[in-house]
């Protein structure tokens, strides 16, 4: 129960933070896109600082959840941040949910429930060796770099989606590495952890991901970036958890079918909610 509450609290803070950050980022100079001075400009905006405070709170709560529970359990719950973003957006836009909004809510809720119930995520498996560890990190980092390189040649709307996808990959990797750091803190202490590369990789993934997310928020309305970010992060986190953390899911044919269906419902629900008229910047928004 503690893991569920921590993960949902993290999702709430992240969802609120994303909305506030996007409303501030869209006022930043367009020339700052993908430049570090974008973060310097945003630091002077009180609304962005408030959104960042919510985001930091969400990261702290998610780290606590990852310390107590498996990545493959926490990640689907973090995907519900879009529900809280939708709630704040609905207040700001005074737009009712309607059929599409409720359909997205139901799909996201059913998807998270189906994946957790069918997969029954458990830790305690044997972590993978260094080769698989580095191979997974390299693949995800390479895909993120490829997405960013491709985004630079796209129109702004498509660029925002690709940048958010890249950030989602990095955030999913960050969550898995956070779990590794938390486990080592429990067994070895701070001094030993600081001698390893994982805490610095967590910091690097967070900083680069933040730049990519804010650039995506600046480039296009939230509906073009938040669904991609919200869908990519849990899928990447779950893949990392199974690949090198030793998380285990049920692998019977029936369980695998329900797990796949649950992940599909999560992705579809995220896309439906992200394109709802209540989201800031929607073409149907009054």
C-alpha positions as CSV (number, residue, x, y, z in Angstrom):
1,X,0.0,0.0,0.0
2,X,2.9,2.4,0.8
3,X,4.3,1.8,-2.7
4,X,0.9,2.6,-4.3
5,X,0.4,5.8,-2.3
6,X,4.0,7.0,-3.0
7,X,3.7,6.3,-6.7
8,X,0.3,7.9,-7.0
9,X,1.6,10.9,-5.1
10,X,4.5,11.2,-7.4
11,X,2.2,11.0,-10.4
12,X,0.1,13.8,-9.0
13,X,3.1,16.1,-8.5
14,X,4.5,15.3,-11.9
15,X,1.2,15.9,-13.7
16,X,0.7,19.2,-12.0
17,X,4.3,20.2,-12.6
18,X,4.2,19.4,-16.3
19,X,1.2,21.6,-16.9
20,X,2.7,24.6,-15.1
21,X,6.1,24.1,-16.8
22,X,4.6,23.9,-20.2
23,X,2.6,27.1,-19.8
24,X,5.8,28.9,-18.8
25,X,8.0,27.3,-21.4
26,X,5.8,28.3,-24.3
27,X,6.6,31.9,-23.5
28,X,10.4,31.4,-23.8
29,X,12.2,32.7,-26.9
30,X,12.0,30.2,-29.7
31,X,15.8,30.6,-30.3
32,X,16.4,28.9,-27.0
33,X,15.1,25.6,-28.3
34,X,17.5,22.8,-27.3
35,X,20.0,25.3,-25.8
36,X,21.0,25.4,-22.2
37,X,20.1,29.1,-22.0
38,X,16.4,27.9,-22.2
39,X,16.7,26.7,-18.6
40,X,18.3,29.9,-17.6
41,X,15.4,31.9,-19.1
42,X,12.9,29.6,-17.4
43,X,14.5,30.1,-14.0
44,X,13.3,33.7,-14.1
45,X,9.6,32.6,-14.4
46,X,7.8,32.1,-11.1
47,X,5.2,29.7,-12.7
48,X,8.0,27.5,-14.1
49,X,9.7,27.4,-10.7
50,X,6.4,26.3,-9.1
51,X,6.0,23.6,-11.7
52,X,9.6,22.5,-11.1
53,X,9.0,22.4,-7.3
54,X,6.1,20.0,-8.0
55,X,8.3,18.0,-10.4
56,X,11.1,17.7,-7.8
57,X,8.5,16.6,-5.3
58,X,7.3,13.9,-7.7
59,X,10.8,12.7,-8.3
60,X,11.5,12.4,-4.6
61,X,8.2,10.4,-4.1
62,X,9.0,8.2,-7.1
63,X,12.5,7.5,-5.7
64,X,10.9,6.5,-2.4
65,X,8.4,4.3,-4.2
66,X,11.3,2.7,-6.3
67,X,13.2,2.0,-3.1
68,X,10.3,0.1,-1.6
69,X,8.8,-1.5,-4.8
70,X,9.8,-3.0,-8.1
71,X,10.3,-0.7,-11.1
72,X,7.8,-2.8,-13.1
73,X,5.2,-2.1,-10.4
74,X,5.9,1.6,-9.9
75,X,6.2,2.6,-13.6
76,X,2.6,1.9,-14.7
77,X,1.4,3.9,-11.7
78,X,3.5,6.8,-12.6
79,X,1.8,6.8,-16.0
80,X,-1.3,8.1,-14.3
81,X,0.3,11.5,-14.0
82,X,-1.6,12.4,-17.1
83,X,-4.9,12.1,-15.1
84,X,-3.7,14.7,-12.7
85,X,-2.5,16.9,-15.6
86,X,-5.9,16.5,-17.2
87,X,-7.6,17.5,-13.9
88,X,-5.6,20.8,-13.6
89,X,-6.0,21.5,-17.3
90,X,-9.8,21.0,-17.0
91,X,-9.8,23.6,-14.2
92,X,-7.8,26.0,-16.3
93,X,-9.8,25.5,-19.5
94,X,-13.2,24.8,-18.0
95,X,-13.6,22.1,-20.5
96,X,-15.7,19.0,-19.5
97,X,-14.2,15.5,-20.0
98,X,-16.9,14.2,-22.4
99,X,-16.9,10.8,-23.9
100,X,-13.3,10.8,-25.2
101,X,-12.0,12.1,-21.9
102,X,-13.7,9.4,-19.8
103,X,-12.7,6.8,-22.4
104,X,-9.1,7.8,-21.9
105,X,-9.5,7.7,-18.1
106,X,-11.0,4.2,-18.3
107,X,-8.4,2.9,-20.7
108,X,-5.5,4.2,-18.6
109,X,-7.0,2.8,-15.4
110,X,-7.9,-0.6,-16.9
111,X,-4.5,-0.8,-18.5
112,X,-2.6,-0.2,-15.3
113,X,-4.8,-2.6,-13.3
114,X,-4.5,-5.3,-16.0
115,X,-0.7,-5.1,-16.2
116,X,-0.2,-5.2,-12.5
117,X,-2.7,-8.0,-11.8
118,X,-1.6,-10.2,-14.7
119,X,2.1,-9.6,-14.4
120,X,2.4,-9.7,-10.6
121,X,5.7,-7.8,-10.6
122,X,8.3,-9.2,-8.2
123,X,11.8,-8.4,-7.3
124,X,14.4,-10.7,-6.0
125,X,15.7,-12.0,-9.3
126,X,19.4,-12.1,-10.1
127,X,20.5,-8.8,-11.6
128,X,22.2,-9.1,-15.0
129,X,25.9,-8.8,-15.5
130,X,27.8,-5.7,-16.5
131,X,27.6,-6.5,-20.2
132,X,23.8,-6.6,-20.4
133,X,23.7,-3.5,-18.1
134,X,25.8,-1.4,-20.3
135,X,24.2,-2.8,-23.5
136,X,20.7,-1.7,-22.2
137,X,22.0,1.8,-21.2
138,X,23.8,2.1,-24.6
139,X,20.7,1.1,-26.6
140,X,18.4,3.6,-24.8
141,X,21.0,6.4,-25.0
142,X,21.5,5.7,-28.7
143,X,17.8,5.7,-29.4
144,X,17.4,9.0,-27.5
145,X,20.2,10.6,-29.5
146,X,18.7,9.3,-32.8
147,X,15.3,10.8,-31.9
148,X,16.9,14.2,-31.0
149,X,18.9,14.2,-34.3
150,X,15.7,13.4,-36.3
151,X,13.7,16.0,-34.4
152,X,15.9,18.8,-35.6
153,X,14.8,18.2,-39.2
154,X,11.1,18.0,-38.4
155,X,8.4,20.7,-38.2
156,X,7.9,22.0,-34.7
157,X,4.8,19.8,-33.9
158,X,6.6,16.6,-34.9
159,X,9.8,17.9,-33.2
160,X,8.0,18.3,-29.9
161,X,6.8,14.7,-30.0
162,X,10.2,13.2,-30.9
163,X,11.9,15.3,-28.1
164,X,9.3,14.1,-25.6
165,X,9.9,10.5,-26.7
166,X,13.6,10.9,-26.2
167,X,13.0,12.4,-22.8
168,X,10.7,9.6,-21.9
169,X,13.4,7.0,-22.7
170,X,15.9,8.8,-20.5
171,X,13.4,9.2,-17.7
172,X,12.6,5.5,-17.8
173,X,16.3,4.7,-17.7
174,X,16.7,7.1,-14.8
175,X,14.0,5.4,-12.8
176,X,15.7,2.0,-13.3
177,X,19.1,3.4,-12.2
178,X,17.4,5.1,-9.3
179,X,16.3,1.7,-8.1
180,X,19.9,0.5,-8.4
181,X,21.2,3.4,-6.4
182,X,18.5,3.0,-3.7
183,X,19.3,-0.7,-3.3
184,X,23.1,0.1,-2.9
185,X,22.3,2.8,-0.4
186,X,20.4,0.3,1.8
187,X,23.3,-2.2,1.7
188,X,26.5,-0.2,1.3
189,X,26.0,3.4,2.4
190,X,26.6,6.7,0.7
191,X,30.4,6.5,0.5
192,X,30.3,3.3,-1.5
193,X,27.5,4.5,-3.8
194,X,29.4,7.6,-4.7
195,X,32.2,5.4,-6.0
196,X,29.9,3.9,-8.6
197,X,28.8,5.4,-11.9
198,X,25.0,5.0,-11.4
199,X,24.3,8.1,-9.3
200,X,26.0,10.3,-11.9
201,X,24.1,8.6,-14.7
202,X,20.9,9.4,-12.9
203,X,21.9,13.0,-12.6
204,X,22.9,13.2,-16.2
205,X,19.7,11.6,-17.5
206,X,17.7,13.9,-15.4
207,X,19.4,17.1,-16.6
208,X,19.4,16.1,-20.3
209,X,15.8,14.9,-20.0
210,X,14.7,18.2,-18.4
211,X,16.2,20.1,-21.3
212,X,14.5,17.9,-23.8
213,X,11.1,18.1,-22.0
214,X,11.2,21.9,-21.7
215,X,12.2,22.2,-25.4
216,X,9.3,20.0,-26.3
217,X,7.0,22.1,-24.1
218,X,8.3,25.3,-25.8
219,X,8.0,23.9,-29.4
220,X,4.3,22.9,-29.3
221,X,1.2,22.5,-27.2
222,X,1.2,20.0,-24.3
223,X,-1.0,17.6,-26.3
224,X,1.9,17.0,-28.7
225,X,4.5,16.2,-26.1
226,X,3.0,14.9,-22.8
227,X,1.4,11.7,-24.3
228,X,4.7,10.6,-25.9
229,X,6.6,11.4,-22.6
230,X,4.0,9.6,-20.5
231,X,3.9,6.5,-22.7
232,X,7.7,6.1,-23.3
233,X,8.8,6.4,-19.6
234,X,7.0,3.4,-18.1
235,X,7.7,1.2,-21.1
236,X,11.4,2.0,-20.9
237,X,11.5,1.6,-17.2
238,X,9.8,-1.8,-17.3
239,X,12.1,-3.0,-20.1
240,X,15.2,-1.9,-18.0
241,X,13.8,-3.6,-14.9
242,X,13.4,-6.9,-16.6
243,X,16.7,-6.5,-18.6
244,X,19.1,-5.8,-15.8
245,X,17.5,-5.3,-12.4
246,X,16.1,-8.8,-12.0
247,X,12.4,-7.9,-11.9
248,X,10.2,-10.8,-12.8
249,X,6.8,-10.9,-14.4
250,X,4.5,-13.9,-15.0
251,X,5.3,-15.4,-18.4
252,X,2.5,-17.8,-18.9
253,X,0.7,-17.3,-22.2
254,X,-2.4,-15.9,-20.6
255,X,-0.4,-13.6,-18.3
256,X,1.6,-12.3,-21.3
257,X,-1.5,-11.7,-23.3
258,X,-3.0,-9.6,-20.4
259,X,0.2,-7.8,-19.8
260,X,0.4,-6.8,-23.5
261,X,-3.2,-5.8,-23.5
262,X,-2.6,-3.7,-20.4
263,X,0.4,-1.9,-21.8
264,X,-1.6,-1.3,-25.0
265,X,-4.5,0.2,-23.0
266,X,-2.1,2.5,-21.2
267,X,-0.6,3.8,-24.4
268,X,-3.9,4.3,-26.1
269,X,-5.4,5.9,-23.0
270,X,-2.4,8.3,-22.7
271,X,-2.8,9.3,-26.4
272,X,-6.6,9.8,-26.0
273,X,-6.2,12.0,-22.9
274,X,-3.3,13.9,-24.3
275,X,-5.3,15.0,-27.3
276,X,-8.4,15.9,-25.3
277,X,-9.7,19.4,-25.8
278,X,-9.1,20.2,-22.1
279,X,-5.4,19.9,-22.6
280,X,-3.6,23.3,-23.0
281,X,-3.1,24.2,-26.6
282,X,-5.7,21.9,-28.0
283,X,-7.2,23.0,-31.3
284,X,-10.7,22.6,-29.8
285,X,-9.9,24.5,-26.6
286,X,-12.1,27.6,-26.2
